[in-house]
Every structure is written in C-alpha cells, then in structure tokens.
C-alpha cells in the first residue's frame, strides 16, 4: 500500500512542478509581450516626432522662400 502512495505523491509533485513551470513561462511571455508593445509605442512616438520636425522644417523653408519673393 505504501508503494501506491509514493507513486501518487510523485505524480502529484510532477503535476505541481509542471503547473508552476507553465505559469512561469506564461508570465515571461506576458512580460516579453509588454516589453515589445512598449518598444513599439516608443518607436511610434519617435516616428511621429520626426515627422512633426520634418514638417516644421519644410514649413520654415516654404516661409523663407515665400518671404524672398
């Protein structure tokens, strides 16, 4: 009878370890996803700022050219 209990305990422990590993992996994937989304947001902001600066430079050039005429 003792042998059956040992195998049940071992089986339970394996199940627990597997569950914990899956949870850790899931948490790591969530963190990686959050980091990727954050990086994407940052890149979009940088892109938007560059676009605004380029538009500002273009407007300045147009103003300068128009004022000479």
Secondary structure, 3 states (H helix, E strand, C coil): CHHHHHHHHHHHHHHHHHHHHHHHHHHHHHHHHHHHHHHHHHHHHHHHHHHHHHHHHHHHHHHHHHHHC
